[in-house]
Amino acid sequence: MRQQAFMNISAATDTRRDVSHSSSQLDLICRWIDEHNQENISWEDLTRASGLDHRLLVRLFQIHKKTTPMAYIRQSRQTLGV
């Protein structure tokens, strides 16, 4: 299951926490995406797997990756030839 392959990081996410902590959380999310990029990943999948809401996911990706979660998924698929 998708949720089992990913640590629930919702408790660790707080917009008041430091930037490096958010960056490490985003690394976990990106790793999960890379591991599941052959699947049809929806917003519901991302929010459920990460434990984060839609807006916070978008914000983390904007700050740290300069892209959106869905654009990252497309990029991950292209990079890995999916």
PyMOL Python script that loads the backbone (N, CA, C, O; Angstrom):
from pymol import cmd

cmd.read_pdbstr("""\
ATOM      1  N   MET A   1       0.827  -1.186   0.000  1.00  0.00           N
ATOM      2  CA  MET A   1       0.000   0.000   0.000  1.00  0.00           C
ATOM      3  C   MET A   1       0.871   1.249   0.000  1.00  0.00           C
ATOM      4  O   MET A   1       1.982   1.257   0.529  1.00  0.00           O
ATOM      5  N   ARG A   2       0.349   2.277  -0.592  1.00  0.00           N
ATOM      6  CA  ARG A   2       1.098   3.526  -0.692  1.00  0.00           C
ATOM      7  C   ARG A   2       1.417   4.107   0.675  1.00  0.00           C
ATOM      8  O   ARG A   2       2.538   4.560   0.908  1.00  0.00           O
ATOM      9  N   GLN A   3       0.457   4.100   1.570  1.00  0.00           N
ATOM     10  CA  GLN A   3       0.672   4.671   2.886  1.00  0.00           C
ATOM     11  C   GLN A   3       1.740   3.923   3.669  1.00  0.00           C
ATOM     12  O   GLN A   3       2.489   4.535   4.431  1.00  0.00           O
ATOM     13  N   GLN A   4       1.818   2.621   3.493  1.00  0.00           N
ATOM     14  CA  GLN A   4       2.779   1.824   4.227  1.00  0.00           C
ATOM     15  C   GLN A   4       4.206   2.127   3.797  1.00  0.00           C
ATOM     16  O   GLN A   4       5.133   1.966   4.590  1.00  0.00           O
ATOM     17  N   ALA A   5       4.397   2.556   2.577  1.00  0.00           N
ATOM     18  CA  ALA A   5       5.738   2.800   2.058  1.00  0.00           C
ATOM     19  C   ALA A   5       6.263   4.175   2.432  1.00  0.00           C
ATOM     20  O   ALA A   5       7.396   4.523   2.100  1.00  0.00           O
ATOM     21  N   PHE A   6       5.456   4.946   3.111  1.00  0.00           N
ATOM     22  CA  PHE A   6       5.824   6.325   3.371  1.00  0.00           C
ATOM     23  C   PHE A   6       5.619   6.668   4.829  1.00  0.00           C
ATOM     24  O   PHE A   6       4.592   6.313   5.407  1.00  0.00           O
ATOM     25  N   MET A   7       6.557   7.339   5.427  1.00  0.00           N
ATOM     26  CA  MET A   7       6.405   7.768   6.806  1.00  0.00           C
ATOM     27  C   MET A   7       5.361   8.875   6.882  1.00  0.00           C
ATOM     28  O   MET A   7       5.307   9.746   6.013  1.00  0.00           O
ATOM     29  N   ASN A   8       4.559   8.842   7.887  1.00  0.00           N
ATOM     30  CA  ASN A   8       3.605   9.923   8.090  1.00  0.00           C
ATOM     31  C   ASN A   8       4.366  11.082   8.722  1.00  0.00           C
ATOM     32  O   ASN A   8       4.866  10.980   9.842  1.00  0.00           O
ATOM     33  N   ILE A   9       4.442  12.168   7.994  1.00  0.00           N
ATOM     34  CA  ILE A   9       5.238  13.297   8.471  1.00  0.00           C
ATOM     35  C   ILE A   9       4.376  14.478   8.881  1.00  0.00           C
ATOM     36  O   ILE A   9       4.892  15.575   9.093  1.00  0.00           O
ATOM     37  N   SER A  10       3.091  14.275   8.993  1.00  0.00           N
ATOM     38  CA  SER A  10       2.201  15.383   9.297  1.00  0.00           C
ATOM     39  C   SER A  10       2.510  16.013  10.644  1.00  0.00           C
ATOM     40  O   SER A  10       2.453  17.235  10.777  1.00  0.00           O
ATOM     41  N   ALA A  11       2.830  15.218  11.632  1.00  0.00           N
ATOM     42  CA  ALA A  11       3.097  15.766  12.948  1.00  0.00           C
ATOM     43  C   ALA A  11       4.339  16.637  12.944  1.00  0.00           C
ATOM     44  O   ALA A  11       4.461  17.545  13.766  1.00  0.00           O
ATOM     45  N   ALA A  12       5.247  16.377  12.043  1.00  0.00           N
ATOM     46  CA  ALA A  12       6.493  17.133  12.001  1.00  0.00           C
ATOM     47  C   ALA A  12       6.376  18.410  11.191  1.00  0.00           C
ATOM     48  O   ALA A  12       7.263  19.260  11.260  1.00  0.00           O
ATOM     49  N   THR A  13       5.309  18.567  10.429  1.00  0.00           N
ATOM     50  CA  THR A  13       5.182  19.727   9.567  1.00  0.00           C
ATOM     51  C   THR A  13       4.462  20.852  10.269  1.00  0.00           C
ATOM     52  O   THR A  13       3.352  20.695  10.775  1.00  0.00           O
ATOM     53  N   ASP A  14       5.119  21.980  10.284  1.00  0.00           N
ATOM     54  CA  ASP A  14       4.543  23.177  10.875  1.00  0.00           C
ATOM     55  C   ASP A  14       5.223  24.344  10.188  1.00  0.00           C
ATOM     56  O   ASP A  14       6.451  24.404  10.133  1.00  0.00           O
ATOM     57  N   THR A  15       4.439  25.270   9.664  1.00  0.00           N
ATOM     58  CA  THR A  15       5.019  26.379   8.919  1.00  0.00           C
ATOM     59  C   THR A  15       5.911  27.252   9.783  1.00  0.00           C
ATOM     60  O   THR A  15       6.680  28.053   9.252  1.00  0.00           O
ATOM     61  N   ARG A  16       5.831  27.121  11.095  1.00  0.00           N
ATOM     62  CA  ARG A  16       6.682  27.915  11.983  1.00  0.00           C
ATOM     63  C   ARG A  16       8.026  27.258  12.228  1.00  0.00           C
ATOM     64  O   ARG A  16       8.914  27.874  12.818  1.00  0.00           O
ATOM     65  N   ARG A  17       8.192  26.034  11.792  1.00  0.00           N
ATOM     66  CA  ARG A  17       9.459  25.324  12.015  1.00  0.00           C
ATOM     67  C   ARG A  17      10.515  25.793  11.019  1.00  0.00           C
ATOM     68  O   ARG A  17      10.204  26.474  10.043  1.00  0.00           O
ATOM     69  N   ASP A  18      11.755  25.423  11.276  1.00  0.00           N
ATOM     70  CA  ASP A  18      12.848  25.916  10.447  1.00  0.00           C
ATOM     71  C   ASP A  18      12.830  25.322   9.039  1.00  0.00           C
ATOM     72  O   ASP A  18      12.205  24.295   8.777  1.00  0.00           O
ATOM     73  N   VAL A  19      13.537  26.006   8.153  1.00  0.00           N
ATOM     74  CA  VAL A  19      13.544  25.657   6.733  1.00  0.00           C
ATOM     75  C   VAL A  19      14.195  24.302   6.488  1.00  0.00           C
ATOM     76  O   VAL A  19      13.725  23.550   5.635  1.00  0.00           O
ATOM     77  N   SER A  20      15.249  23.972   7.199  1.00  0.00           N
ATOM     78  CA  SER A  20      15.922  22.700   6.963  1.00  0.00           C
ATOM     79  C   SER A  20      15.019  21.527   7.307  1.00  0.00           C
ATOM     80  O   SER A  20      15.068  20.491   6.644  1.00  0.00           O
ATOM     81  N   HIS A  21      14.208  21.679   8.324  1.00  0.00           N
ATOM     82  CA  HIS A  21      13.266  20.621   8.686  1.00  0.00           C
ATOM     83  C   HIS A  21      12.257  20.415   7.571  1.00  0.00           C
ATOM     84  O   HIS A  21      11.965  19.277   7.204  1.00  0.00           O
ATOM     85  N   SER A  22      11.718  21.501   7.026  1.00  0.00           N
ATOM     86  CA  SER A  22      10.769  21.401   5.919  1.00  0.00           C
ATOM     87  C   SER A  22      11.418  20.771   4.708  1.00  0.00           C
ATOM     88  O   SER A  22      10.786  19.996   3.989  1.00  0.00           O
ATOM     89  N   SER A  23      12.670  21.097   4.482  1.00  0.00           N
ATOM     90  CA  SER A  23      13.389  20.532   3.348  1.00  0.00           C
ATOM     91  C   SER A  23      13.541  19.022   3.496  1.00  0.00           C
ATOM     92  O   SER A  23      13.392  18.294   2.514  1.00  0.00           O
ATOM     93  N   SER A  24      13.830  18.543   4.683  1.00  0.00           N
ATOM     94  CA  SER A  24      13.968  17.098   4.881  1.00  0.00           C
ATOM     95  C   SER A  24      12.621  16.397   4.731  1.00  0.00           C
ATOM     96  O   SER A  24      12.565  15.267   4.248  1.00  0.00           O
ATOM     97  N   GLN A  25      11.539  17.052   5.137  1.00  0.00           N
ATOM     98  CA  GLN A  25      10.207  16.493   4.931  1.00  0.00           C
ATOM     99  C   GLN A  25       9.905  16.385   3.447  1.00  0.00           C
ATOM    100  O   GLN A  25       9.359  15.385   2.982  1.00  0.00           O
ATOM    101  N   LEU A  26      10.262  17.411   2.720  1.00  0.00           N
ATOM    102  CA  LEU A  26      10.021  17.399   1.286  1.00  0.00           C
ATOM    103  C   LEU A  26      10.850  16.306   0.614  1.00  0.00           C
ATOM    104  O   LEU A  26      10.398  15.684  -0.348  1.00  0.00           O
ATOM    105  N   ASP A  27      12.045  16.074   1.111  1.00  0.00           N
ATOM    106  CA  ASP A  27      12.860  14.979   0.572  1.00  0.00           C
ATOM    107  C   ASP A  27      12.142  13.641   0.731  1.00  0.00           C
ATOM    108  O   ASP A  27      12.189  12.806  -0.173  1.00  0.00           O
ATOM    109  N   LEU A  28      11.484  13.429   1.860  1.00  0.00           N
ATOM    110  CA  LEU A  28      10.717  12.199   2.073  1.00  0.00           C
ATOM    111  C   LEU A  28       9.555  12.100   1.093  1.00  0.00           C
ATOM    112  O   LEU A  28       9.293  11.032   0.539  1.00  0.00           O
ATOM    113  N   ILE A  29       8.868  13.199   0.881  1.00  0.00           N
ATOM    114  CA  ILE A  29       7.748  13.222  -0.059  1.00  0.00           C
ATOM    115  C   ILE A  29       8.243  12.915  -1.466  1.00  0.00           C
ATOM    116  O   ILE A  29       7.643  12.114  -2.182  1.00  0.00           O
ATOM    117  N   CYS A  30       9.331  13.551  -1.855  1.00  0.00           N
ATOM    118  CA  CYS A  30       9.888  13.331  -3.194  1.00  0.00           C
ATOM    119  C   CYS A  30      10.348  11.893  -3.368  1.00  0.00           C
ATOM    120  O   CYS A  30      10.160  11.312  -4.437  1.00  0.00           O
ATOM    121  N   ARG A  31      10.937  11.318  -2.352  1.00  0.00           N
ATOM    122  CA  ARG A  31      11.361   9.923  -2.415  1.00  0.00           C
ATOM    123  C   ARG A  31      10.141   9.018  -2.607  1.00  0.00           C
ATOM    124  O   ARG A  31      10.182   8.073  -3.395  1.00  0.00           O
ATOM    125  N   TRP A  32       9.062   9.310  -1.886  1.00  0.00           N
ATOM    126  CA  TRP A  32       7.835   8.529  -2.028  1.00  0.00           C
ATOM    127  C   TRP A  32       7.292   8.648  -3.455  1.00  0.00           C
ATOM    128  O   TRP A  32       6.883   7.655  -4.056  1.00  0.00           O
ATOM    129  N   ILE A  33       7.293   9.861  -3.985  1.00  0.00           N
ATOM    130  CA  ILE A  33       6.831  10.075  -5.366  1.00  0.00           C
ATOM    131  C   ILE A  33       7.692   9.274  -6.330  1.00  0.00           C
ATOM    132  O   ILE A  33       7.166   8.593  -7.211  1.00  0.00           O
ATOM    133  N   ASP A  34       9.003   9.348  -6.174  1.00  0.00           N
ATOM    134  CA  ASP A  34       9.907   8.626  -7.071  1.00  0.00           C
ATOM    135  C   ASP A  34       9.677   7.119  -7.005  1.00  0.00           C
ATOM    136  O   ASP A  34       9.782   6.428  -8.018  1.00  0.00           O
ATOM    137  N   GLU A  35       9.363   6.609  -5.818  1.00  0.00           N
ATOM    138  CA  GLU A  35       9.117   5.180  -5.659  1.00  0.00           C
ATOM    139  C   GLU A  35       7.767   4.749  -6.229  1.00  0.00           C
ATOM    140  O   GLU A  35       7.571   3.573  -6.538  1.00  0.00           O
ATOM    141  N   HIS A  36       6.840   5.690  -6.369  1.00  0.00           N
ATOM    142  CA  HIS A  36       5.492   5.360  -6.829  1.00  0.00           C
ATOM    143  C   HIS A  36       5.146   6.042  -8.154  1.00  0.00           C
ATOM    144  O   HIS A  36       3.973   6.114  -8.521  1.00  0.00           O
ATOM    145  N   ASN A  37       6.142   6.536  -8.866  1.00  0.00           N
ATOM    146  CA  ASN A  37       5.841   7.320 -10.067  1.00  0.00           C
ATOM    147  C   ASN A  37       5.240   6.505 -11.205  1.00  0.00           C
ATOM    148  O   ASN A  37       4.716   7.080 -12.159  1.00  0.00           O
ATOM    149  N   GLN A  38       5.304   5.188 -11.125  1.00  0.00           N
ATOM    150  CA  GLN A  38       4.679   4.365 -12.156  1.00  0.00           C
ATOM    151  C   GLN A  38       3.178   4.213 -11.917  1.00  0.00           C
ATOM    152  O   GLN A  38       2.449   3.713 -12.774  1.00  0.00           O
ATOM    153  N   GLU A  39       2.732   4.650 -10.752  1.00  0.00           N
ATOM    154  CA  GLU A  39       1.317   4.592 -10.405  1.00  0.00           C
ATOM    155  C   GLU A  39       0.647   5.917 -10.774  1.00  0.00           C
ATOM    156  O   GLU A  39       1.316   6.926 -11.000  1.00  0.00           O
ATOM    157  N   ASN A  40      -0.661   5.893 -10.830  1.00  0.00           N
ATOM    158  CA  ASN A  40      -1.417   7.114 -11.068  1.00  0.00           C
ATOM    159  C   ASN A  40      -1.573   7.827  -9.729  1.00  0.00           C
ATOM    160  O   ASN A  40      -2.483   7.512  -8.963  1.00  0.00           O
ATOM    161  N   ILE A  41      -0.694   8.783  -9.440  1.00  0.00           N
ATOM    162  CA  ILE A  41      -0.687   9.477  -8.152  1.00  0.00           C
ATOM    163  C   ILE A  41      -1.629  10.680  -8.227  1.00  0.00           C
ATOM    164  O   ILE A  41      -1.462  11.562  -9.069  1.00  0.00           O
ATOM    165  N   SER A  42      -2.605  10.699  -7.347  1.00  0.00           N
ATOM    166  CA  SER A  42      -3.566  11.799  -7.286  1.00  0.00           C
ATOM    167  C   SER A  42      -3.245  12.707  -6.101  1.00  0.00           C
ATOM    168  O   SER A  42      -2.390  12.388  -5.276  1.00  0.00           O
ATOM    169  N   TRP A  43      -3.939  13.836  -6.027  1.00  0.00           N
ATOM    170  CA  TRP A  43      -3.792  14.716  -4.874  1.00  0.00           C
ATOM    171  C   TRP A  43      -4.173  13.978  -3.598  1.00  0.00           C
ATOM    172  O   TRP A  43      -3.531  14.146  -2.561  1.00  0.00           O
ATOM    173  N   GLU A  44      -5.205  13.173  -3.677  1.00  0.00           N
ATOM    174  CA  GLU A  44      -5.631  12.409  -2.504  1.00  0.00           C
ATOM    175  C   GLU A  44      -4.522  11.465  -2.049  1.00  0.00           C
ATOM    176  O   GLU A  44      -4.276  11.320  -0.852  1.00  0.00           O
ATOM    177  N   ASP A  45      -3.859  10.829  -3.001  1.00  0.00           N
ATOM    178  CA  ASP A  45      -2.741   9.944  -2.664  1.00  0.00           C
ATOM    179  C   ASP A  45      -1.624  10.721  -1.963  1.00  0.00           C
ATOM    180  O   ASP A  45      -1.089  10.275  -0.948  1.00  0.00           O
ATOM    181  N   LEU A  46      -1.284  11.874  -2.512  1.00  0.00           N
ATOM    182  CA  LEU A  46      -0.216  12.689  -1.921  1.00  0.00           C
ATOM    183  C   LEU A  46      -0.561  13.148  -0.512  1.00  0.00           C
ATOM    184  O   LEU A  46       0.263  13.052   0.398  1.00  0.00           O
ATOM    185  N   THR A  47      -1.770  13.642  -0.335  1.00  0.00           N
ATOM    186  CA  THR A  47      -2.144  14.139   0.992  1.00  0.00           C
ATOM    187  C   THR A  47      -2.252  12.990   1.991  1.00  0.00           C
ATOM    188  O   THR A  47      -1.861  13.141   3.149  1.00  0.00           O
ATOM    189  N   ARG A  48      -2.769  11.864   1.564  1.00  0.00           N
ATOM    190  CA  ARG A  48      -2.896  10.714   2.459  1.00  0.00           C
ATOM    191  C   ARG A  48      -1.514  10.169   2.826  1.00  0.00           C
ATOM    192  O   ARG A  48      -1.241   9.905   3.997  1.00  0.00           O
ATOM    193  N   ALA A  49      -0.661  10.005   1.848  1.00  0.00           N
ATOM    194  CA  ALA A  49       0.659   9.436   2.098  1.00  0.00           C
ATOM    195  C   ALA A  49       1.542  10.343   2.945  1.00  0.00           C
ATOM    196  O   ALA A  49       2.294   9.872   3.798  1.00  0.00           O
ATOM    197  N   SER A  50       1.445  11.632   2.705  1.00  0.00           N
ATOM    198  CA  SER A  50       2.304  12.567   3.431  1.00  0.00           C
ATOM    199  C   SER A  50       1.706  13.028   4.748  1.00  0.00           C
ATOM    200  O   SER A  50       2.433  13.421   5.661  1.00  0.00           O
ATOM    201  N   GLY A  51       0.382  12.983   4.850  1.00  0.00           N
ATOM    202  CA  GLY A  51      -0.272  13.507   6.040  1.00  0.00           C
ATOM    203  C   GLY A  51      -0.386  15.018   6.030  1.00  0.00           C
ATOM    204  O   GLY A  51      -0.727  15.627   7.044  1.00  0.00           O
ATOM    205  N   LEU A  52      -0.101  15.626   4.888  1.00  0.00           N
ATOM    206  CA  LEU A  52      -0.149  17.071   4.752  1.00  0.00           C
ATOM    207  C   LEU A  52      -1.345  17.486   3.906  1.00  0.00           C
ATOM    208  O   LEU A  52      -1.835  16.709   3.088  1.00  0.00           O
ATOM    209  N   ASP A  53      -1.804  18.695   4.104  1.00  0.00           N
ATOM    210  CA  ASP A  53      -2.901  19.147   3.255  1.00  0.00           C
ATOM    211  C   ASP A  53      -2.367  19.700   1.938  1.00  0.00           C
ATOM    212  O   ASP A  53      -1.176  19.970   1.788  1.00  0.00           O
ATOM    213  N   HIS A  54      -3.266  19.855   1.012  1.00  0.00           N
ATOM    214  CA  HIS A  54      -2.960  20.292  -0.359  1.00  0.00           C
ATOM    215  C   HIS A  54      -2.158  21.589  -0.367  1.00  0.00           C
ATOM    216  O   HIS A  54      -1.136  21.685  -1.048  1.00  0.00           O
ATOM    217  N   ARG A  55      -2.611  22.569   0.374  1.00  0.00           N
ATOM    218  CA  ARG A  55      -1.940  23.887   0.369  1.00  0.00           C
ATOM    219  C   ARG A  55      -0.517  23.819   0.898  1.00  0.00           C
ATOM    220  O   ARG A  55       0.386  24.448   0.349  1.00  0.00           O
ATOM    221  N   LEU A  56      -0.320  23.057   1.963  1.00  0.00           N
ATOM    222  CA  LEU A  56       1.027  22.958   2.525  1.00  0.00           C
ATOM    223  C   LEU A  56       1.960  22.213   1.582  1.00  0.00           C
ATOM    224  O   LEU A  56       3.129  22.576   1.453  1.00  0.00           O
ATOM    225  N   LEU A  57       1.464  21.189   0.930  1.00  0.00           N
ATOM    226  CA  LEU A  57       2.280  20.489  -0.068  1.00  0.00           C
ATOM    227  C   LEU A  57       2.718  21.437  -1.175  1.00  0.00           C
ATOM    228  O   LEU A  57       3.892  21.472  -1.542  1.00  0.00           O
ATOM    229  N   VAL A  58       1.776  22.200  -1.701  1.00  0.00           N
ATOM    230  CA  VAL A  58       2.099  23.158  -2.759  1.00  0.00           C
ATOM    231  C   VAL A  58       3.136  24.156  -2.260  1.00  0.00           C
ATOM    232  O   VAL A  58       4.102  24.456  -2.960  1.00  0.00           O
ATOM    233  N   ARG A  59       2.937  24.662  -1.062  1.00  0.00           N
ATOM    234  CA  ARG A  59       3.858  25.663  -0.497  1.00  0.00           C
ATOM    235  C   ARG A  59       5.266  25.079  -0.328  1.00  0.00           C
ATOM    236  O   ARG A  59       6.249  25.725  -0.691  1.00  0.00           O
ATOM    237  N   LEU A  60       5.367  23.879   0.214  1.00  0.00           N
ATOM    238  CA  LEU A  60       6.688  23.258   0.381  1.00  0.00           C
ATOM    239  C   LEU A  60       7.399  23.079  -0.950  1.00  0.00           C
ATOM    240  O   LEU A  60       8.590  23.364  -1.069  1.00  0.00           O
ATOM    241  N   PHE A  61       6.669  22.608  -1.945  1.00  0.00           N
ATOM    242  CA  PHE A  61       7.277  22.435  -3.268  1.00  0.00           C
ATOM    243  C   PHE A  61       7.682  23.783  -3.865  1.00  0.00           C
ATOM    244  O   PHE A  61       8.746  23.886  -4.475  1.00  0.00           O
ATOM    245  N   GLN A  62       6.861  24.809  -3.700  1.00  0.00           N
ATOM    246  CA  GLN A  62       7.208  26.122  -4.237  1.00  0.00           C
ATOM    247  C   GLN A  62       8.474  26.666  -3.597  1.00  0.00           C
ATOM    248  O   GLN A  62       9.352  27.187  -4.285  1.00  0.00           O
ATOM    249  N   ILE A  63       8.565  26.544  -2.288  1.00  0.00           N
ATOM    250  CA  ILE A  63       9.720  27.087  -1.561  1.00  0.00           C
ATOM    251  C   ILE A  63      11.001  26.325  -1.878  1.00  0.00           C
ATOM    252  O   ILE A  63      12.029  26.929  -2.184  1.00  0.00           O
ATOM    253  N   HIS A  64      10.939  25.018  -1.804  1.00  0.00           N
ATOM    254  CA  HIS A  64      12.163  24.215  -1.874  1.00  0.00           C
ATOM    255  C   HIS A  64      12.503  23.669  -3.251  1.00  0.00           C
ATOM    256  O   HIS A  64      13.677  23.452  -3.551  1.00  0.00           O
ATOM    257  N   LYS A  65      11.510  23.444  -4.090  1.00  0.00           N
ATOM    258  CA  LYS A  65      11.766  22.851  -5.403  1.00  0.00           C
ATOM    259  C   LYS A  65      11.457  23.796  -6.558  1.00  0.00           C
ATOM    260  O   LYS A  65      11.782  23.503  -7.709  1.00  0.00           O
ATOM    261  N   LYS A  66      10.839  24.912  -6.257  1.00  0.00           N
ATOM    262  CA  LYS A  66      10.475  25.897  -7.296  1.00  0.00           C
ATOM    263  C   LYS A  66       9.580  25.282  -8.366  1.00  0.00           C
ATOM    264  O   LYS A  66       9.692  25.607  -9.548  1.00  0.00           O
ATOM    265  N   THR A  67       8.690  24.390  -7.935  1.00  0.00           N
ATOM    266  CA  THR A  67       7.755  23.731  -8.840  1.00  0.00           C
ATOM    267  C   THR A  67       6.536  23.310  -8.038  1.00  0.00           C
ATOM    268  O   THR A  67       6.453  23.570  -6.837  1.00  0.00           O
ATOM    269  N   THR A  68       5.602  22.667  -8.695  1.00  0.00           N
ATOM    270  CA  THR A  68       4.416  22.147  -8.013  1.00  0.00           C
ATOM    271  C   THR A  68       4.573  20.640  -7.808  1.00  0.00           C
ATOM    272  O   THR A  68       5.403  20.011  -8.465  1.00  0.00           O
ATOM    273  N   PRO A  69       3.796  20.063  -6.914  1.00  0.00           N
ATOM    274  CA  PRO A  69       3.879  18.611  -6.734  1.00  0.00           C
ATOM    275  C   PRO A  69       3.575  17.839  -8.013  1.00  0.00           C
ATOM    276  O   PRO A  69       4.269  16.873  -8.330  1.00  0.00           O
ATOM    277  N   MET A  70       2.554  18.249  -8.745  1.00  0.00           N
ATOM    278  CA  MET A  70       2.199  17.528  -9.967  1.00  0.00           C
ATOM    279  C   MET A  70       3.271  17.681 -11.045  1.00  0.00           C
ATOM    280  O   MET A  70       3.530  16.739 -11.795  1.00  0.00           O
ATOM    281  N   ALA A  71       3.888  18.839 -11.128  1.00  0.00           N
ATOM    282  CA  ALA A  71       4.991  19.021 -12.078  1.00  0.00           C
ATOM    283  C   ALA A  71       6.179  18.157 -11.661  1.00  0.00           C
ATOM    284  O   ALA A  71       6.880  17.612 -12.513  1.00  0.00           O
ATOM    285  N   TYR A  72       6.406  18.031 -10.361  1.00  0.00           N
ATOM    286  CA  TYR A  72       7.484  17.161  -9.886  1.00  0.00           C
ATOM    287  C   TYR A  72       7.208  15.708 -10.272  1.00  0.00           C
ATOM    288  O   TYR A  72       8.122  14.987 -10.672  1.00  0.00           O
ATOM    289  N   ILE A  73       5.965  15.284 -10.155  1.00  0.00           N
ATOM    290  CA  ILE A  73       5.599  13.915 -10.535  1.00  0.00           C
ATOM    291  C   ILE A  73       5.886  13.696 -12.020  1.00  0.00           C
ATOM    292  O   ILE A  73       6.480  12.685 -12.395  1.00  0.00           O
ATOM    293  N   ARG A  74       5.469  14.637 -12.861  1.00  0.00           N
ATOM    294  CA  ARG A  74       5.729  14.510 -14.305  1.00  0.00           C
ATOM    295  C   ARG A  74       7.235  14.457 -14.578  1.00  0.00           C
ATOM    296  O   ARG A  74       7.699  13.648 -15.381  1.00  0.00           O
ATOM    297  N   GLN A  75       7.980  15.316 -13.912  1.00  0.00           N
ATOM    298  CA  GLN A  75       9.424  15.359 -14.083  1.00  0.00           C
ATOM    299  C   GLN A  75      10.077  14.047 -13.622  1.00  0.00           C
ATOM    300  O   GLN A  75      11.001  13.547 -14.264  1.00  0.00           O
ATOM    301  N   SER A  76       9.595  13.509 -12.524  1.00  0.00           N
ATOM    302  CA  SER A  76      10.107  12.247 -12.020  1.00  0.00           C
ATOM    303  C   SER A  76       9.869  11.125 -13.021  1.00  0.00           C
ATOM    304  O   SER A  76      10.737  10.276 -13.227  1.00  0.00           O
ATOM    305  N   ARG A  77       8.723  11.120 -13.628  1.00  0.00           N
ATOM    306  CA  ARG A  77       8.402  10.099 -14.631  1.00  0.00           C
ATOM    307  C   ARG A  77       9.310  10.228 -15.849  1.00  0.00           C
ATOM    308  O   ARG A  77       9.784   9.225 -16.382  1.00  0.00           O
ATOM    309  N   GLN A  78       9.548  11.443 -16.283  1.00  0.00           N
ATOM    310  CA  GLN A  78      10.411  11.659 -17.440  1.00  0.00           C
ATOM    311  C   GLN A  78      11.841  11.263 -17.142  1.00  0.00           C
ATOM    312  O   GLN A  78      12.502  10.630 -17.965  1.00  0.00           O
ATOM    313  N   THR A  79      12.320  11.634 -15.963  1.00  0.00           N
ATOM    314  CA  THR A  79      13.686  11.324 -15.572  1.00  0.00           C
ATOM    315  C   THR A  79      13.937   9.830 -15.499  1.00  0.00           C
ATOM    316  O   THR A  79      14.996   9.344 -15.896  1.00  0.00           O
ATOM    317  N   LEU A  80      12.951   9.110 -14.987  1.00  0.00           N
ATOM    318  CA  LEU A  80      13.120   7.669 -14.828  1.00  0.00           C
ATOM    319  C   LEU A  80      12.587   6.888 -16.027  1.00  0.00           C
ATOM    320  O   LEU A  80      12.594   5.657 -16.023  1.00  0.00           O
ATOM    321  N   GLY A  81      12.128   7.600 -17.045  1.00  0.00           N
ATOM    322  CA  GLY A  81      11.676   6.948 -18.269  1.00  0.00           C
ATOM    323  C   GLY A  81      10.384   6.182 -18.130  1.00  0.00           C
ATOM    324  O   GLY A  81      10.199   5.145 -18.766  1.00  0.00           O
ATOM    325  N   VAL A  82       9.485   6.687 -17.301  1.00  0.00           N
ATOM    326  CA  VAL A  82       8.202   6.012 -17.091  1.00  0.00           C
ATOM    327  C   VAL A  82       7.197   6.506 -18.103  1.00  0.00           C
ATOM    328  O   VAL A  82       6.049   6.062 -18.100  1.00  0.00           O
TER     329      VAL A  82
END
""", "prot")
cmd.dss("prot")
cmd.show_as("cartoon", "prot")
cmd.util.cbc("prot")
cmd.orient("prot")
